């Protein structure tokens, strides 16, 4: 592969320093894949500058593509100038073609006429697009020189002050105005917004704008999308790191970059942010948006309703301010934190302002879920047609897609939602239109049937209902619908109704007002003053002082226990049931009580949801530090989604470290010649745990600094730790290395890592019998991914056994059965067996890759289990590790090799320092 690239003319990629040869190969292959419109699977170990290679390779291609497009456009426009002279030729051609016309097919003159018409239309579109480009470039250039920014800042400040005054006056009017009486039972102040609007149609195309205005902001800008690259990664911190790399790259000052994120990360409205839970923040934001749109369309409504709407409008959701924010985003590269700071300064919403920047952006940075989830992608204004998608940190891509489209609801949630929705219907029955009542009754029926199949009663407390037949049962989607006796209900219509009517948000507001238990207790005076008076106090504080008002005790108390309506979770389950019958399974888990029982939809075929991405995009890049085994991506995801084998390209590069800076060893037996076999049946044997302890004691004598030992599970780590404590092995280990254990709670990880690093540094400085620290970690835990054990933090990584998944898991068994049925055998191995091995080795590769993090780093890797030497397992190791791995049948030769390796590295380090 490298030779293939060298045969072609060498390309020059802008780079902040002289790139490594493997980085040049990476960028050349990336450029080739983008240019030919293929799908690339790229593996580049952590520490090899993968992010920078992606940036410089992809943006070089984009720069060249834009330049080539400009040249083609110029040629097309030049051709139009000469086109006037061709009209006479066209007339002459019509005459000639009429005489040459054959009896079958279209006449030549018609074909030529159609072609000319298409050319004229294309030229006209091109002219319009060039006008838009020039306007956009001029506007951005203005902002670079701070001309428009000064005007915008002054204008938004005056508008903000005026709006605050109006909101304060309108809100005070609400408190002083008497309640109006009508034919129906009077409602509490603000309660009217809890009532569902009239649902007009089941057809999406005919649904009234009133119900979908929350998404109208996506249509505010009809600007055409330029060719762009969508870069997505798993976490916001990884995205922030990528943006910082872009800022430092040669493209940092010229690229138009938009950073997208969740409301939880981008919201600047403190009233909304205080709600804490992601779902509550989303719901409150959408409700405020809806009120903003209703405010514009309530010219014929009563004054009372106008004032009610004004009360719940978000002051940051201003179209003009968001346009100014959009332009600022496009002028200079900004990460999420910088975007939030700018949003606060400009009194503009960063969440929607950044979305307005998508059409003109050349590079869009966003989280996995926003790109991979179809509904979220559409709502965000992301258009993938003929664009480039780069999915980084993609080693868990299959699992990510599976999780995004899977859904689970508990018996407790089902009963709670039924109770809340029933009381909502009873409270507002006379005010709801017939179609709303029809759908509410359908949802109530669905909830009741779901509870019945779990063996419960929807009218009783789920915590006290015992389930007689405990166990797990799997059903196809169709069988589950028949079992529930709901196969006659159109779930697509129900799903569409839930989405457009905002019923779960209305229900949450109802529960928020009357209590989580759903009891409708109306205390008019208290309800009238509580929420609105707090709102007024907030406005007064904003006018009287700058900064964020402090929470009142009532608000703080109210915010703590709030939970989103369970109907929101159930909507996800209903949507999952609309998948094709063969693509998923429903798992009925009956566990003791109804509250603990659950229904779960398991997606078996993630390719069906990834197919649209592959179909629409010009090219797709799947990249990661450890992508092995690659077969999963190629077969389960890409080929199953319809990608042909010749469209898929694979690239795997070595590490930047010298080969002698790493020593991987597969150890088949311990110091007492006990074969290392950590199968589930044997790993708990006392002799196996003691042999493991003796190995670690010997390694602690020769490995300096830090050692990280990975166990297959928390339970096994605890079992081994307790056994060593009884036998005295723990004391022997502690004499050479201070022992640390990975915490189960995420908020304790940083503290443990800090103490671990401090101990190693102290030992290096003071000397003595204590040579460093030993950290016990768990595969798939908090420290097996995303944590860097560079330099002295990880001079040796030990993997105890093989972390196979629980083969008895119903989900895994169903996945195995599905693959065995739908996928062909590979190398004589059943797809289900390959899945188990691949899951195990993905986890291993992620864990052992924690050690080597840069060019001058060095470490040893010890795999404790004879099964690692089997070809089917050995070949799934990353190439840069596999090429250096030694298989040792006995402990003596392995110990000698490790002692020599660390002694030489220590000697070389002392020689360099002296």
FIFITI-453076 format. One record per residue: x, y, z of N, C-alpha, C in turn. Coordinates in steps of 0.05 Angstrom, whole numbers, plus 5000, padded with zeros to 4 digits. Example, Ala and Ser with C-alpha at 12.3 -4.5 7.8 and 13.67 -1.06 7.14 Angstrom:
<atoms>
526448865156524649105156526449345156 525749555142527349795143525850015157 
</atoms>
This chain:
<atoms>
501749765000500050005000501750255000 503950245016505650475017507050514990 507850284978509150294951507250414931 504650344933502650454914502550754915 502750864940502651154943505151284932 507551154936510051264928510251284897 508751104883508851114854507651374843 505851494858504451734849506151974855 505752194841507252444848506752514877 508952584891508752644919507352914923 505452924941503853164947505153314970 504753574969505653744992503253825008 503253745033501053815051501954035071 500554255073501254455093501254325121 503354365136503654235162505154415181 504554425207505854615225508854535230 509554295224512354215227512953995206 515353895204515953685185514553435194 512653335178511053095186512752845185 511952645202513152385201512352245174 514052065165513251915140510551795141 509851675165507151545167504951755165 505452005174503452215171503052295142 505352295127505152365098503552145084 504051895091502551675079499651685085 499051755111496351775120494851995103 496052225101494752455087494452395057 496452265045496252195017493951995012 493751795029491551605026488851735031 488751905051486252055058485352225034 487252365022486652534998485552364976 486752134971485951954950483051854954 482451774979479751674985477651894981 478252144990476352364987476052434957 478152434942478052504914476452304898 476652054905475251844890472551774901 471751914923469051874934468651604946 470551504961470351234973469851245003 469851015015469550985044472250885055 473451025074476050955084475950875114 477250655120477650575148480550625155 481050825172483850915178484550855207 486750725210487750665237490550795241 490750965261493251105267493451115297 495450975309495650955338495851225352 494851245376494951485391497951565395 498551815391501251915393502551945366 501151875344502251905317501252155303 499852325317498852575305496552535286 494752355294492452285276490652535271 490052685291488252915288489353115268 491953175271493153365253493353265224 493853005222493852875195491052895182 488952845198486252875187485653155178 486453355195485953635189487353715164 489953675163491553775140490953615114 490553355117489953205093487153275081 485153285099482353345090482053625080 483253825094482854105086484554175062 486754025057488254065032486453975009 485153745012483353644991481153854987 479953955008477754145005478654394991 481054494998482154734985482454684955 483554454948483954384919481354354905 479454224919476754184907475354454901 475554644920474254904916475655054893 478255024891479755164869478955044842 478754784841477954644816475054724808 473354744829470554814823470455104812 472055284823472055564813472955564784 474955414777475855404750473755294731 472355084740470254974723467955174719 467255324741465255524739466055754720 468555834722469456044704469355954675 470055704669469855604642466955594632 465155514651462355504643461255784637 461955984653461056254648462356364623 464856294618466156384593464756254569 463856014572462455884550459856014544 458556134564455956264560456356514543 458656654548459156904532459356834503 460556614497460856524469458356384459 456456344478454056194471452256334451 452356604451450656754433451256694404 453856644398454656574371453756294363 453156144383452355864377449355834370 447856054374444956034368444455984338 446056124321445756074293446555794285 448655694299449555424294447355224303 445955294324443755124334441555104313 440855344301438755344281439555184257 442155214250443155054227443054754234 443754694259443854414268441054294267 438954454273436254354273435454274245 436254444226435554384198436854124188 439454104195440953874186440053614200 439453644226438653394241435853304232 434253494223431553414213431753224189 433653284172433953114149435252844155 436952844177438352604185436852434205 434452534213432952394234432052114225 432551924243431551654237428751624248 427351414240424551384247424151334277 426151224291425851164320427551354336 426651404361428251574379427551864376 428652034394428052324394429652454371 428452664359429952814339432452944351 434552974336437053094346436553384355 434953534341434553814348433153844375 431453654383430153664409432253614431 433953414426436053354445437853594449 438653724427440453954429439054184444 436554214438435054434452434854384482 434254134490434154074519436854114532 438954034518441654064529442354364533 441654524513442154814516440554934538 438054844541436454954563437554884590 438554634593439754554618442254714624 443854764603446254924607445655204616 443555324603442755604611441855604640 440255404648439255394676441655364696 443455184689445855144706447455394708 447755544686449255794687447855994704 445256014703443756204719444056144749 443855884755444255804783447055874793 448955834775451755894782452056194787 450856364771450956654775449856734802 447456624808446156684833447856604857 449156364855450756264877453256444880 454356544858456756714860456056984873 453657084867452757324880452557284910 451357054918451157004947453856974960 455756844946458456814957459757084961 459557264941460757524944459657684967 456957664970455657804993456657695019 456857425021457757305046460657385052 462357375032465157435036465457735044 463957905032464058195039463158235068 461058095076460058125103462058035123 463257805118465257695136467757875137 468457995115470758175114470258425131 467758515129466958745146467358685175 466458445183466658375212469458355220 471158255203474058225210475258495217 474158705205475158975211473359125232 471658965245470159065268468159285261 467459315236465559535229462759455238 461759225229459059145235458759055265 460958945276460858855303460159075323 461359305319460859535337457859615334 456859625310454059695306452259485319 452959235315451259015325451159025356 453459065368453559075398451859295409 452059535397450559765406447559715403 446759605380443959555374442759345393 444259125397443158905413442858995442 444659165452444359265480441859425483 441359605465438959775467436359605464 436459415446434059245442433559075466 435758975479435458805502434258955525 435159205529434059365551431059425546 430359485521427559535515425859285519 426859055511425358805514424958735543 426958785560426758725588424558905601 424559155593422459335604419659235597 419359155572416759055563415958805577 417858615580417258375594416458425623 417858615636417258675664414358795666 413758975648411159105649408858905644 409258735623407258535617406858335639 409058255652408858065674407458185699 407958445704406658575726403658605721 402958645696400058655688398658395695 400058175691398857915697398057885726 399857975743399357955772396958135780 396758365768394658555776391958505763 391958375740389358345725387758125737 385058165739383357955750382957725730 382457485740382157265722379457275708 379457205682377057215666375456955670 372856995670371156755673369956685646 369456435642368256345617366356115622 365456005600363455785603364855545615 367355505609368755275619369955335647 370755125661371955165687374455335684 374755545700377055725697379655575703 381755655689384355535693386155715709 388255585721390255745734391755915714 393056125725394656295708396956125695 397256135669399355985655398555705649 396255605660395555325655394655275627 393755485613392755455586394955345567 397455405573399555315556400055015558 398754885578399054595581397154445563 395254585551393154445535394254405507 393754175496394654105470393254275449 394754375429393554515407392054305389 390354405373388754225355390654085336 390353825335391953665317390553635291 391753735269390153775244390253535226 392453385224392653175204394652965213 394352725203396252515207398452525186 398052675165400052685144402052905150 404652835150406753025158406553275140 405953235115406053455096403753655101 401653565115399353735120399153835148 401153765165401053855192401354155193 399654285208399754575210402354685221 403054915212405555045220405555085251 403155115262403055175291404354955307 404154705298405154485313408154435308 409154545286411954485280413654735280 412654955292414155205291416655185307 416854995325419354965341421654905323 421154795299423354725281423554935258 421955145259422055335236424655485234 426055505257428555655256430555525236 430155265229431955145210431555255182 429155375177428555475150429055775148 429955895170430356185169432456255148 434456085145436556135125436255935103 435656035079435455855056438055855040 440255925054442855945041443655665032 444755645008445655394997448155295012 448255035017450454915032452954885014 455155005022457654965007458654685013 460554584996461754335001463354355027 462954165045464054175072464853905082 466253915104467153665118465753665146 464353455151463153415178465053235194 466153345215467853185233466453135259 466152875266464752815291466552625308 466252665334467652495353465752435376 466752285396464952175416464152365438 466152525448465552705470466152995463 465053175479465553465475468453535480 469753395499472553455504474353375480 473653155467475153075443474753275420 472253375418471653575397473253835403 473353915428474754155436477754125429 478853895435481653845429482153855399 480253745383480553765354480454055344 478654215355478454495346481054645353 482254585376484854705383487054625363 486954375354488854295333488454445307 485854495300485254655276486354935279 486055055303486955325308489955345305 491455135312494355135310495355055282 493654945266494454855240494855085220 496055025197496355235176493655345165 491455195170488855285161487255435182 488455485205487055595228485755865223 487056035206486056305203484256345179 484156145162482556185137480056005136 480055785152477755605150475355715164 472955665153470455735166469455485180 469555495207468855265223466555325242 464655135243462355155261462454925281 462354985307462354775328459454745337 458354505335455754435344455954275370 453854305387453854155412451054135422 450754015445448153985458447354245472 444754265478443754495493445054505520 445654275532446854265558449554405558 450954385536453654505534453554795523 451454865508451455125495449455325505 447555235521445455415531446655625549 445855885545446856105561444656225578 442256115576439956205592440156065620 440856215640441356095667438855965678 436556085672433955975681433555695671 434455645646434155385634436355195643 438755305644441155135652440755015680 439455165698439055075725437454815727 436054745705434354505706436054255707 438554275698440454055702440153825682 438053675683437753445666437453525636 438753365619438853425591436053455579 434353255585431653255574430053495583 430353575608428853805617429854065604 432454085600433554315585432454325557 432454095543431454085516428554165515 426954065533424054115533423454405539 424754525559424254805565425054985542 427354925529428255075506426155065484 425254825478423254795456420654935463 419854925488417355065496417655365492 419955475500420455765497420455845468 421655675451421755725422418855735411 417255545419414555525409412955775417 413455875442412156115451413056355435 415656355427416656575410415156585384 414756365372413356355346410456425350 409256325371406456385377406056685381 408056815393407857095399407557255373 408857155352408757295326406057255312 404657045320402256975305399757005321 399757165343397457185361396157455359 396157575334395057835331392057845337 390657625333387757615337386957495364 388957425380388357295406387857505427 386957405449386257585471388757705484 388457935497390758055510391957875532 390157725545391157545566393057335555 392357225532394057025520396757145511 396657385500399057515492401057555515 400057645537401757685560402857415570 401257215569402156945578404456855560 404256885534406356795516408956945521 408757205524411157375528412657285552 411257185572412657115597414656895594 414356715575416156485573417956485548 418456715537420156735514423056755523 424856615510427756625517428956885505 430157055522431257305512433657275494 434857035493437256985476436456885449 433856815445432956705420432056935402 434057095393433557325376434757275349 433157295328434157235301436457405294 436257675298438357855290440857805305 440657765332443057715348444357455339 442757255332443956995324445257015297 444357205280445657245254448457375259 448557565278451157685284453057475296 451957295313453557085325454556895303 452756825284453556655262455956765247 455857025241458057155226460657145242 460457185268462857175285463956895285 462256695285463156415285464656355259 463756465237464956405211467556565207 467856785221470256955217472756825230 472356715254474656605269473956345282 475756155281475255885293474855905323 472655785332472055795361471155525371 472055455395471155205407468555255423 467555055436464955075450465055285472 467255295487467455485509467555765499 469055815478469156075466466556165454 465055965443462456025432460456105454 460555975476458756045499459456325509 461956385512462756655521461756865502 462056815476461157005456458157035456 456656815461453756825462452856995485 454156975508453457145531453957435525 456157495512456857775506454857895486 454057735467452357845445449357805451 448757685475445957625482444557465460 446057265449445057095428445456795435 443656625426443756345433445956205416 447956095429450155955415449155695402 447155565414446155315404444955355376 443255555373441955595347443755775329 445255955341447056115325449055955310 450155745323452155575310450755415287 448255345291446855195270446355375246 445955635250445655815228448155835211 450455755223453055775209453555535192 451955325193452555075179452655115149 450755255136450855265106453455375095 454555585108456955715097459555605108 459355435128461755325141463155115122 465755115123467254915108467854665125 467954705151468554485170466554505193 464954295197463054285219463854075239 464154145264465053965285462653905303 462053655307459653585322459853305335 458253255355458252995369457052775352 457852525358456752285344453752295340 452352325363449352285362448052485343 449152725341447952925324448052855294 450152705287450352625259449152355254 449352165272448451895268445451845272 444152025288441351995293439752155272 438152015256436952145233435252385240 433552355261431752575268433252815279 435352765295436952985305438553115283 439452965264440953075241439153265225 436753175220434953345204434153595220 433653565246432853795262435054005264 437553915262439854085265440554235239 439154165218439754295192442154185178 442953935185445253815172444453675147 445753745125445153615099447653475089 447453215085449753055079450153005049 448253095033448453045004451053154992 452652974981455253034968457253164987 456953115013458953235032460753015042 462753085057464752905068464252875098 464252625108463952575136466352425147 467552535169469752405182468752325210 468752075217467951975243470551885258 471352045277473851975292473151825318 475251705329474851535353472651335349 472751205325470451045316470650755323 472350685342472650395349470050285360 468350455372465750365383463350445366 463850495340461750605323459350425321 459750165318457549975316455849985342 457249975364455749975390454350245394 455550465385454350725388451650745372 451750655347449250655331447150475344 447950245354446150055367444850185391 446450325407445350455431443450685424 444250845404442551075396439750985388 439550765375436950675365435650455381 436850395404435550205423434050365444 432250245458430650385478429650195499 429450295524428550125546426750285564 424550155573422650285592422050085614 421850185638421250015661418250005667 417449805682414649785690413850025707 415650135722415050365738414450605721 416050645699415650865681412950835666 412250595658409750545644407350615661 407450535687405150585705404950885711 407351015715407351295721406351455698 407151395674406251535650403251505646 402251265651399351215648397851375668 398751385693397351535713397251835707 399551935699399752225692398052295668 398152135647396652195623393652165627 392851975643390051935649388952185664 390352275684389452505699389552765682 391552775664391653005646389153015629 388352775618386052765601383452835617 383252735641380852795657380753095664 383053215669383153505676382253675653 383153605628382653785605380853665584 379253455591377653315572375853505556 374553695569372653865555374054065537 376654105541378054305525379654175502 379853915502381453785481379653715457 380753735433379353665409379153365406 377353275389376752995387379252825379 380852935360383152785351385252755373 385652965389387452945412386552725431 383952725437382852525455383252245444 382852215418383151955405386051855409 387952025404390751935406391551885435 390652055453391252015481390151745491 387751675482386651415490388251185477 389251225453390951025441393450985457 394751205465397151185481396651055508 394451125520393650995546393250695542 392050615520391650335515394350195511 396150315496398750205492400250155518 400150365535401450345561400350115578 397650095577396349885593397149605583 397249575556397949315545400849245551 402649435551405449385557405749285586 404249405604404349315632403149035635 401048975620399848715622401748495613 403248535591405048325581407348285601 407948485618409948445638408848305663 406148265663404848115685403848295707 403348555701402448745721399748865715 398949045733396449195731397149485732 396249635711396949915709395750085731 393649995744392250145765393350105793 395449935796396549885822399449975824 400450005848403150095853405149895842 406849975823408749785811410749675830 411349815852413349725871412349495888 409749475891408549265908407349035892 407549055866406448845849408548635844 408148395854410048175850409448035823 411547975808411347835783411747535788 409747375782409847095789411846945771 411947005745413646855727416047035719 418147035736420547195731422147055709 423547215693425247115672425447305649 426947225628427347395605426247255580 424847405564423547295540424147485516 424947375494425547535470423347485449 422547705436420547695415421347855391 420547765368420847945344418848175348 419248385332417448615335414548535330 414148395308411348315302410148135323 411747945333410647765354410047925379 411648115385411148285409408548445406 408148555382405648705377403148525379 403448275369401148085371400748015400 402947965415402747895443401248115459 401848365452400648595466397848655456 397148525433394548575420394248865412 396448965400396449245391397149255361 397049025348397949015320395949175302 393649245312391649405296392049705299 394049795315394550075319396850155301 396550375287398650485270400650635287 402850505293404850625310406350865297 406350855270407651085256406051335261 403351315261401651545266401851635295 401951445313402251515342404951655346 407051555334409651675337409651965326 408451995303408252255291406652455308 404552345319402852515337404452605361 405952425374407552495397409552705390 410752685367412852865358411753145353 409453165339408453415330406653555351 405353405368403553525388405053615413 407553525416409053595440407653495465 406353265464404753175486406453115511 408853005507410452945530411353195545 411753415530412553665543410153785557 407753765545405353865559404953705585 405353445583404953275606406953345628 409453395620411453475640410653735654 409653925638408754175651406454125670 404753945663402453875680403453755706 405253565704406353435728407953635745 409453805731411054005745409254185762 406854245751404954425765403554285789 402754035784401053905804402453675820 405053645816406453445832406953195817 409153055823410052815809408052595812 406552585833404552375837402252405819 401852645807399752685788397152765802 397152805828394652885841394053175835 391753235825390953505817389953655841 391753795853391053965876391454255868 389254395865389354675855389254865878 391455015881391455225901392055485886 389955625878390255845859392156055868 391856155892393556375901396456295901 397056065912399855975913400955935885 399455795868400355745841400756005825 399056195830399156445815401756595821 402556585846404856745854407456605851 407556335853410156195856411956245831 411156125808412856155785413156435774 410956575773410956845761412457045779 412057025805413357205823416457165821 417256915819420156865817421256985791 419556965770420357075744420757385746 418857515760418957805763421457875780 422057725801424357785817426857765800 426957565782429257535765429657775747 427357865735427558105718428458345733 427358385757428158615773431158615780 432158375786434958345792436658415768 435758325744437258385720437358685714 435158825720435159115716436859255737 436859155761438259295783441159245784 442159015773444958955774445758785751 448358795744449358615723450058345735 450058145718450757875728448357705730 448757465740446657265742445357275769 442657295771441357295797441757035812 441857055838442056815854439356675856 439556415859437056255862435756315889 433056335888431656345913431556065925 430956045951430955775963428755605952 426555735944424355585932425155455906 426555625889427355525863429355305866 431255335884433355135888432054875897 430154895914428754655925427154525903 425854685886424154565865425754435844 428254545838429754445816431054175823 431554115848433153875855431753615847 429253565855428153305850426753265823 426853465806425253445781426353225763 424453075751425252875731423452915706 424552855683422952875659420652685660 418552745645416252565644417052305633 416152075645416951815634415851775605 413851925598412751895571414851965550 416852135557418952205538420651955531 421151795552422651545547421051345531 418451335537416651145524416351215494 416451475488416251555459418551425444 420951415456423251295443422750995438 421450865457420850575453418750535431 416750715430414750695409416050735382 417850925380419250975354420850725346 422150595366423750365360422150135349 419550115357417849905348417049935318 417650165307417050205278419350105260 421449995271423549875255422549625241 423949545220423149305205423349065224 421648875220421448645238424048495241 425548465219428048305220430448465233 430148725237432448885246432648915276 430748815291430848845320429248635335 429648635361428248455379427248615403 425148515415424048635440424648435463 425948535484426648365507424848425530 423248225538421448255561422948145586 423648325604425048245628423248265652 422348035663420648035686422347975711 422548165729424448145751423148205778 422048005791421048045818418548215821 418848475817416648655819416248795792 413948915788413349055763415249295759 415949425781417649665779420449595768 421449355775424049265766424049135738 421649055729421348935703421549145681 422149055656422549245635422049135608 421649315588421549245560423849385547 425349235530427649365517427649285487 427949495470428349435442431349425436 432149205424434949165417435249175386 436849365377437349385348439449175340 438749005322440648795313442148875288 441149065273442349135247442949435246 445149525258445749815257446249915229 446849735210447449825183445049965170 442649885178440249995166440050295171 441150395194441050675200443550825190 445650675184448050805173448050815143 446150665131446050655102445550925089 443851095102443251355090445651535090 447251515111449751675112451551605089 451951345084453651245063452551315035 449951305033448651365007448851654999 448451835018448352115012451152245010 453052155026455652295027457352235002 458952424996460952394975463052184984 464052215009465952035020465652015050 466351785062466051755091468751635101 469851765122472251665134471651575162 472451325168472051215195474951175207 475551325227478351335237478451285267 480751185276481151135304483951055310 484751065335487450985343487750675342 485550535349485550245349482950145336 483150075311480749985296480649685293 482749545300482749255298480849135319 479448915311479248795285477448945266 478348995242476949165222474649015209 474648755210472648595196469848675205 469448755230466748835240465749075224 467449275221466549515206465949445177 467649295165467349235136464849075131 464348865147462248675141459548755154 459648805181457048855195455949135189 457649325183456749595181456649695152 458949675138459149795111457849625090 458649375087457549205066454649145071 453849115097451049065103449349315097 450549545096449149795090449049845059 450249665044450049685015452549785001 454749825017457249915005458649684990 459449724966460849514951463649484961 464849254957467449194967469549384955 469249454929471249624916471049914925 468949994939468750264949470150294977 470750074990471950085017474950065015 476250265027479250265029480050245058 482250095063483250065090486150175091 486750315113489450415117490250385146 492450255151493450225179496350295179 497150485195499950565196501250475222 503850455222505350385246505550615266 507150575287507450785307509950945301 510051185313512351365308514751275326 514251105345516451025363518250825349 520850825356522650615346521650335354 522050135338521049865345522049755371 524549835379525549735404524649885429 522650075425521550215448519050075460 518349855448516049705459516749405459 515949275481516348985484513748855492 512148755473509748605479510348305482 509348185504509947905509507247765515 506847535502504647355509505847145527 504947135552505946945572504046715576 505046475571503246235572503246095599 505346135615505346005641506946175661 506446125687507546295708510146175720 511146305741513646215754513645925763 511345815771511245535780510245355758 510545445733509745285709506745235708 505145385722502245365721501345495695 499945345678498945455653496945685659 497345905645495546135650493046105632 490946025645488345975631486246115648 485446355640483546515655480746485644 479946245636477146205629475446245654 472846285649471046345672471146125693 471445875683471445645702473945625719 476245715708478845675721480045925734 479046155726480446395736480046445766 477946325778477446355807478946155824 480445975812481845775827484145905843 484545825868486645955885489445945871 490145725859492745705847493145895823 490945955809491046145787491446425797 490046495818490346765829493046805842 494146595855496746615867498946635846 498646485824500646505803500746785791 498446905788498247185778499747365798 499347325823500647495843503647465842 504647225838507547175837508747315812 507247315790508147455766508447755771 506447865783506548155789508848225808 509248055828511448105848514148115833 514547935815517047925799517348175781 515148255769515248485751515748745767 514648755791515048995807518049035814 519648825813522448845820524148955797 523048945772524649025749523449265734 520949325738519649545723519749795740 520950015729520850265744518250415741 517750615758515450785754512850645759 510950695740508250595743507650345727 506050165739504949935726501949935727 500649875705497749865704496849575697 495249465715494349185712491349185707 490549075684487749075676486548795682 484248795696482648555701480148555684 479048315678476748305660474148425671 473948445698471548555710472048665738 470248825748470548925776470348705796 468548515790468148285809470648115812 471948065789474347895790476648055803 476848305797478948465810478648465840 476148485850475548485878476248205890 475547995876476047725885479047675888 480647755868483547715869484747885891 483848135894484948315914484548205942 482148095947481547985974483247735979 483547565958485147325961488047385967 489147585953491947665957492247775986 490247915995490348026022490547806043 489147586038489247356057491847206056 493047186032495447016028498047176033 497847436036500247596041501547706015 500547625992501647725966501348025964 499148125974498648415973500748575988 501548466010503648596026506348596011 506948375998509448355982509348565959 507148585946506848785924507149075935 505949125958505949395969508749475979 510549285983513249355991514849475969 514049415943515549535920513949755906 511349725906509649925892507249985909 506650245912504150315926501750245908 499750115920497550005905495150205904 494150235880491750405876489650235862 487150285867484950145853483150345838 482350255815480450425799477850455814 476850695818474250735831471950675812 469750595823467350545806465950805799 466251005816464951265811466651445794 465451555773466951715754468251965767 466852085786467852335798470252295816 471052045820473351985837475851915821 475551885794477751795777480051995777 479452255774481552455773483252455798 481952435821483352435846485252195848 484351955841485951715842488351745823 487851845799490051885779492052085789 491152295802492952505812494752385834 493552225852495152105874497151895863 496251745842497951555829500351685817 499951905802502152045789503952175809 502852285831504452415852506252215865 505251975870506851765883509151685866 508751645840510851565821513051785820 512152035819514152255817515752275843 514452225866515852235891517952015893 517151775885519051545886521451585868 521051705844523251755826525251965837 524152145853525852355864527352275889 526152115906527252035932528851775931 528251605912529551335911528451165934 530050965942529150785963527950535953 526950365971525850095962523250125946 521750335951519150375936519850485908 519150335887520050415860517850555844 515450585855513350705840510550625850 508750585832505950525839504850305821 502850155831501449955816498450015817 497350045793494450115791492849885780 490849795796489049585787486749715772 486349645747484149765731482449535719 480349615706478449425695477949485666 478049275649477549305621474649405617 474449615601471849735596470949925618 472749965638472150145661472850435655 473250585676473750875673476450935662 478450745665481150805657482150645633 480450495620481250335597481050485571 479950725572479550885548479651185555 481151335539481251615542483251715563 484551535577486551605598489351545587 491151735589493851705579495751625602 496951385600498951305618501751335605 502451575598504951625584507251625603 509651575591512251585606512151415631 512951535654513151375679510451285690 508251395679505551315689504851025679 506150935658505450665648507850535634 509850455650512150325638511550025632 509449925644508649645638505649625641 504349515621501449465621501049155621 499549055641499048775644496048725639 495448525622492748455617492248175629 490648155650490047895663487747765649 488247545635486147405622485047545597 482847445587481547555563478747645570 478047895566475548005575473147945556 472447685555470247605538467647715550 465747785533463147875544461547635555 459447695570457847485583456247345561 457047095555455746945534452846875540 452146885566449346825573447447055571 448547285564446847525560444847485538 442247525543440247485522440747665497 441647915502442248095480444447975462 446647885475448847775459448047515445 446547345458445647105445443947165420 442247365422440547435400442147555377 444247715384445947835364447547615350 448547415365449947195353448247035334 445746985342443846835325443246995300 443047255302442447425279444747415259 447247445269449547445251449947175238 449546955253449846685242447846645219 445546775222443446745202443846915177 445047155181445147355159447847395147 450047305161452747355151454047095143 455747095123457246855115459546795134 460446545134462846475149465346605137 467246655155469746775146472046605157 473846505139476046335147475046095164 472745985156471745745169470545805197 470346055205469346125231466546245229 464746165247461946265246462046555254 460246725242460147015249459747065278 458046895291457546935320460046905337 461646695330464246645344466146885339 466146985314467947205308467047455324 464447495327463547725342464547715371 464447485384465447455411468447515413 469947405395472847455395473447745390 471947865371472448145364471848335387 469648275401468848445424471048435445 472048195449474248155469476748315461 477648285436480148395427479948705423 477548805417477249095416477849215444 476749075464477149175492480049155500 481348935492484248895498485849115485 485449155459487049345444486749635455 484249705463483849965475485449995501 485549785517486849805543489849815540 491049635524493949625522495049865506 493350005492494250245477494550485495 493950455521494150685539496950775545 498950595539501650655549503350835530 503750755506505450905487503951145476 504951385482503351625475504951825458 507651785455509151975438511651835429 513251975412515451845398517651735416 518151875438520351785456519451615479 516951545480515851385501516651095498 516650935519517250655518515650505539 515050255534513550095553513549795545 513049625564512649345559509749275563 508849075548506048985550506048685555 504748595575504748305582501848205582 501348015564498647895562498647625576 497247605598497247365614494947175606 495447005587493546785580494646655555 494846385556495946235533494246265508 491646345511489846365488490646595469 492146785479492947005462494846905439 496046675443497846575422496446435399 493846395402492346265380492146465356 492546365332492646545308490146715306 487746605311485246755308485146995327 486546965350486647185369489047365364 491347245360493847385356493647585333 492347505311492147675287490247915291 488847925313487048155318488448375334 490948335341492548545354493148765334 493549015342494349225324497049155311 497349235286499749155271502349245285 502349485296504849595308505549445333 503649315346504149155370504748865361 503148765343503448485334506248435322 507248625307509848585294512148555314 511848645338513948635358513348425380 511048295379510248115401511847855401 512747785425514047525430512247345446 512147095438510546895452512446735469 512046735496513846595514512246365528 513146115524511845895536512345875566 514645965575515345955603515946225615 515846245641516246505654519146605653 521046415655523946485656524846655633 524446565608525246715585523746985583 521246985591519747245590520847445610 521547345634522547515655525347635646 526947465634529647555625529347775604 527547735585527147935564526148195575 524248185594523248425606525348575623 526948415638529048545654531148685636 531848555614533748675595532648925583 530148915575528749145562528849385581 527949355605527749585624530449675634 532349485636535049565645536349745623 536049665597537149815575535850095573 533250105576531950365575532750545598 533150425621533950585644536850685640 538550515629541350595624541550815603 539950785582539850985561538851255571 536851245589535751485600537751625618 539251475634541251595651543551705635 544251575613546451675596545651935583 543151955574542152205561542152435581 541152375606540852585626543552685635 545652505635548252585644549752735622 
</atoms>
